[in-house]
């Protein structure tokens, strides 16, 4: 159901984009030009910078969520391999749909079930992401996200 609901969401967003982009982009640029003649100040420049900044923010959002998509896919496809590397337990979040590798490792870290290679793996994640406890935070964030989503999507 989740997959098909999101196909409809993407289809709707693409249809709306067919109207928003051709109308909104020239409007934003034209508005900045008109404002420059009206005010003869730098207000138009702020609008252009805000426009460009918004585009880069949206692209950054896309990059982050593409990376997260891959992380979820890796956990689905290679979760058992990661499970064998970081813990001796079998009843874990590895291989569970919608869960990232970091969340899976984080649950094992919080529960105290990481083996030595798992502890090294979490230290590596901490260095890569510049955080003090990346996996544990990912696990806790995932729990909070699920709790919030259950209130709105069920």
PyMOL commands that set and color helices and strands:
alter all, ss='L'
color gray80, all
select helices_A, chain A and resi 2-39+43-86+101-111+116-129+134-153
alter helices_A, ss='H'
color red, helices_A
deselect
rebuild
show_as cartoon
